[in-house]
Amino acid sequence: MLRDVSLDVGEGEYISLVGPSGSGKTTLLSLLGGLERPQQGEVLVSGRDLMTLSGNDLADFRRGIVGFVFQHFGLLEALTASENVELALTLAGVKHLKGRRARANHLLERVGLAGRSEHRPSQLSGGERQRVAIARAIANTPQLLLADEPTGDLDDDTAAAVGDLLEQLRREDGSTLLVVTHQRQLASRAERHLTLSAGTLQETHGVLQHAPGVRQETGGMT
């Protein structure tokens, strides 16, 4: 449960959020992304008070303003990489098939998967699947990109490459990036470092490995 959390984020900022498991990091991302509503207080994103939006308006907000990247990718196994990205474009209101396909292939090229568009998730490595997930997340050119443990299932080298990609896309698109992570190297890339502990948020100063819940990377899926 979050307690008296107050957070101001400027346009185009890159922020990392660390803290022990169960401290409320994913809850905070869900509130910012319009997936959950706070019991009290307000959440203002791009001039919108999310507390006042209807369910349909919140869905429009998520489709038009926010991109989500998750630890476990969230791809549909029956669809190809291109079709997974196209689905996000369909939900965003892109009606023409040729336009969706061209946009999806362009996004996959941006994330380094130009030759893998027809592969299904089971045919891709963990790093490639996360790249597809990132391409899907930026399909609507979001103003706010929320990444929840985006490198948690990846080995060190692949995690570093995904961190590079997120940073590059954020610079190119001018989006605001908020990354939840337990991994020190990814957290240290951000311009601002926040720590959430027992539902309380504070700015982190000094060496990040001393912040609660931050650890060195360990091996994982490639």
SULQUIMO-V582413 format. One record per residue. N is the residue number from 1. OMEGA is omega in degrees with one decimal (999 if undefined). BURIAL is 1 if it has 16 or more other C-alpha atoms within 10 Angstrom, else 0. D_CENTER is the distance of its C-alpha to the mean C-alpha in Angstrom with 2 decimals. Layout:
N&OMEGA&BURIAL&D_CENTER ; N&OMEGA&BURIAL&D_CENTER
This chain:
1&179.2&0&21.21 ; 2&-177.2&1&20.15 ; 3&173.9&0&23.22 ; 4&179.1&0&23.83 ; 5&175.3&0&20.35 ; 6&-175.1&0&20.47 ; 7&173.4&0&17.70 ; 8&-178.5&0&18.13 ; 9&179.1&0&15.44 ; 10&178.8&0&16.88 ; 11&176.5&0&15.81 ; 12&179.4&1&14.19 ; 13&174.4&1&13.73 ; 14&-173.1&1&11.62 ; 15&171.4&1&11.49 ; 16&179.2&1&11.17 ; 17&-179.4&1&11.93 ; 18&179.1&1&14.24 ; 19&-178.4&1&16.88 ; 20&176.7&1&18.74 ; 21&179.5&0&17.82 ; 22&-177.3&0&18.65 ; 23&177.8&1&18.36 ; 24&-176.3&1&16.05 ; 25&-179.8&1&12.62 ; 26&176.5&1&10.95 ; 27&179.4&1&13.53 ; 28&177.1&1&12.64 ; 29&179.7&1&9.02 ; 30&176.8&1&10.86 ; 31&-179.5&1&13.41 ; 32&-178.8&1&11.46 ; 33&178.3&1&9.87 ; 34&176.9&1&13.41 ; 35&176.8&0&13.25 ; 36&175.5&0&15.89 ; 37&176.5&1&18.66 ; 38&176.6&1&20.14 ; 39&175.6&0&23.73 ; 40&-178.1&0&24.77 ; 41&-178.5&0&23.78 ; 42&176.2&0&21.62 ; 43&-178.8&1&18.09 ; 44&178.8&0&18.36 ; 45&-179.9&1&15.66 ; 46&176.2&0&17.12 ; 47&179.9&0&20.49 ; 48&172.4&0&19.85 ; 49&-173.6&0&20.88 ; 50&179.2&1&18.75 ; 51&-175.0&1&21.61 ; 52&-175.9&0&23.98 ; 53&174.1&0&22.17 ; 54&178.1&0&23.50 ; 55&178.6&0&21.61 ; 56&178.9&0&21.88 ; 57&176.1&0&20.83 ; 58&177.3&1&17.68 ; 59&176.9&1&16.92 ; 60&177.7&1&17.71 ; 61&-179.6&1&15.48 ; 62&-178.4&1&12.38 ; 63&-172.3&1&13.64 ; 64&-170.1&1&14.56 ; 65&-167.3&1&12.41 ; 66&169.2&1&8.81 ; 67&-177.4&1&6.16 ; 68&172.4&1&4.08 ; 69&-174.8&1&3.33 ; 70&-178.8&1&6.19 ; 71&-174.2&1&8.95 ; 72&168.0&1&11.56 ; 73&178.5&1&10.20 ; 74&179.4&0&11.74 ; 75&175.9&1&13.92 ; 76&-172.3&0&17.38 ; 77&-177.4&0&19.98 ; 78&-176.9&0&22.67 ; 79&173.6&1&20.93 ; 80&176.9&1&20.78 ; 81&-179.7&1&17.79 ; 82&-178.9&1&18.97 ; 83&175.5&1&19.54 ; 84&178.4&1&16.08 ; 85&178.7&1&14.80 ; 86&179.8&1&17.93 ; 87&177.6&1&17.26 ; 88&178.4&1&14.28 ; 89&176.3&1&16.78 ; 90&179.3&0&19.46 ; 91&178.9&0&17.62 ; 92&174.3&1&17.01 ; 93&176.9&0&20.78 ; 94&-168.4&1&21.57 ; 95&-171.6&0&24.90 ; 96&-176.5&0&26.50 ; 97&-178.3&0&25.97 ; 98&178.6&0&26.86 ; 99&177.7&0&24.45 ; 100&-178.1&1&21.53 ; 101&179.6&1&22.63 ; 102&179.7&0&23.06 ; 103&-179.8&1&19.68 ; 104&-179.6&1&17.98 ; 105&176.2&1&20.13 ; 106&179.4&1&19.43 ; 107&177.5&1&15.65 ; 108&175.5&1&16.41 ; 109&179.6&0&18.85 ; 110&-178.1&0&16.41 ; 111&173.7&1&14.35 ; 112&-177.8&0&17.74 ; 113&-176.6&1&18.54 ; 114&-177.1&0&21.38 ; 115&-173.8&0&23.71 ; 116&-172.3&1&21.64 ; 117&-177.4&1&20.99 ; 118&177.9&0&23.58 ; 119&173.9&0&22.56 ; 120&-177.1&1&21.29 ; 121&-179.2&1&18.65 ; 122&179.5&0&21.64 ; 123&-176.8&0&22.88 ; 124&173.8&0&19.87 ; 125&178.2&0&19.03 ; 126&178.6&1&16.00 ; 127&178.5&1&14.73 ; 128&177.5&1&15.58 ; 129&178.3&1&13.89 ; 130&176.4&1&10.50 ; 131&174.9&1&11.46 ; 132&179.5&1&12.35 ; 133&177.9&1&9.11 ; 134&176.5&1&7.55 ; 135&177.2&1&10.76 ; 136&-177.1&1&10.40 ; 137&-178.1&1&7.15 ; 138&-176.8&1&9.26 ; 139&-178.6&1&12.40 ; 140&-176.6&1&13.09 ; 141&-172.6&1&12.59 ; 142&172.2&1&10.40 ; 143&-177.4&1&11.62 ; 144&179.0&1&8.60 ; 145&-177.4&1&5.02 ; 146&-177.3&1&3.25 ; 147&-177.2&1&2.27 ; 148&-178.6&1&5.64 ; 149&-173.6&1&8.21 ; 150&179.8&1&6.92 ; 151&-173.8&1&10.59 ; 152&-178.4&1&12.43 ; 153&-173.0&1&14.39 ; 154&174.8&1&15.24 ; 155&-171.7&1&18.37 ; 156&-176.7&1&18.65 ; 157&179.6&0&19.23 ; 158&177.4&1&16.50 ; 159&179.2&1&13.99 ; 160&179.6&1&15.45 ; 161&177.4&0&15.18 ; 162&175.0&1&11.46 ; 163&175.9&1&11.24 ; 164&-177.3&0&13.72 ; 165&178.8&1&11.95 ; 166&-179.6&1&8.78 ; 167&179.6&1&11.53 ; 168&-178.9&0&13.74 ; 169&178.5&1&11.69 ; 170&178.2&1&10.95 ; 171&-176.2&0&14.72 ; 172&-174.9&0&15.88 ; 173&-179.6&0&14.21 ; 174&-178.0&1&14.62 ; 175&172.7&1&11.30 ; 176&-175.7&1&10.28 ; 177&175.0&1&7.47 ; 178&-175.1&1&7.06 ; 179&169.2&1&6.47 ; 180&-177.8&1&8.35 ; 181&168.6&1&10.69 ; 182&-170.1&1&14.35 ; 183&-172.6&1&14.97 ; 184&-175.7&1&17.05 ; 185&177.1&1&16.73 ; 186&-179.5&1&12.98 ; 187&-175.2&1&13.43 ; 188&179.3&0&16.47 ; 189&-171.9&0&14.88 ; 190&177.1&1&13.67 ; 191&177.2&0&16.29 ; 192&-177.7&1&16.24 ; 193&179.9&1&16.07 ; 194&176.8&1&16.03 ; 195&176.2&1&17.46 ; 196&-178.2&1&17.55 ; 197&-179.4&1&20.68 ; 198&176.3&0&22.65 ; 199&-177.7&1&20.70 ; 200&-176.2&1&21.57 ; 201&175.2&1&19.37 ; 202&175.4&0&20.82 ; 203&-179.1&0&20.30 ; 204&177.7&1&20.63 ; 205&177.1&0&23.36 ; 206&-172.9&0&25.00 ; 207&-171.4&0&24.06 ; 208&-176.8&1&20.66 ; 209&177.1&1&22.08 ; 210&178.0&0&24.16 ; 211&-179.1&1&21.34 ; 212&173.7&1&21.16 ; 213&-179.8&1&18.92 ; 214&-179.0&1&18.27 ; 215&171.9&1&19.72 ; 216&178.2&0&20.49 ; 217&173.1&1&18.77 ; 218&-177.2&0&20.72 ; 219&179.8&0&21.34 ; 220&-176.7&0&19.55 ; 221&176.5&0&18.82 ; 222&999&1&19.16
